[in-house]
Amino acid sequence: MEAASAKNEERVVKAYQKIKADEKVREKVRKALAIATQLLEEGLPAESPAEKERRAASLLGGRE
């Protein structure tokens, strides 16, 4: 009985730690979305097709 209780307590601690870690991730995502929304609302100039192609090529490291 004590072994089962200890195992359950360990599971509760792990679940709590995961919840707290998830809350931190959620807060980071919320901040990132707020920044992205702000940038979109500022109406940044659109990329030309050539700029998009260059950026894509640089992300791929010239692998095509």
C-alpha positions in Angstrom: 0.0 0.0 0.0 2.8 2.4 0.9 4.6 1.6 -2.3 1.5 2.4 -4.4 1.1 5.6 -2.4 4.7 6.7 -3.1 4.3 5.8 -6.8 1.1 7.9 -7.0 2.7 10.8 -5.2 5.6 10.7 -7.7 3.1 10.7 -10.6 1.4 13.8 -9.1 4.7 15.6 -8.7 5.6 14.8 -12.3 2.2 15.9 -13.6 2.5 19.2 -11.6 6.0 19.8 -13.1 4.6 19.2 -16.6 1.8 21.6 -16.0 4.2 24.3 -14.8 6.5 23.7 -17.8 3.5 23.9 -20.2 2.4 27.2 -18.6 5.8 28.6 -19.3 5.7 27.5 -22.9 2.1 28.9 -23.3 3.3 32.3 -22.0 6.2 32.4 -24.4 3.9 31.5 -27.3 1.5 34.2 -26.1 4.2 36.8 -26.2 5.5 35.6 -29.6 1.9 35.9 -31.0 1.5 39.4 -29.5 4.7 40.5 -31.3 3.7 38.9 -34.6 0.3 40.5 -34.4 1.9 43.9 -33.7 4.2 43.5 -36.7 1.3 42.6 -38.9 -0.8 45.5 -37.7 2.1 47.9 -38.4 1.7 46.9 -42.1 5.2 45.9 -42.9 6.0 46.1 -46.7 5.3 42.9 -48.5 8.2 40.9 -49.9 8.6 40.7 -53.6 8.6 37.2 -55.1 12.4 37.6 -55.7 13.0 38.4 -52.0 10.9 35.4 -51.0 12.9 33.1 -53.3 16.2 34.5 -51.9 15.0 34.0 -48.3 13.8 30.5 -49.1 17.2 29.6 -50.7 19.1 31.0 -47.8 17.0 28.9 -45.4 17.7 25.8 -47.4 21.4 26.6 -47.4 21.5 26.7 -51.2 20.2 23.1 -51.4 17.9 22.8 -54.4 
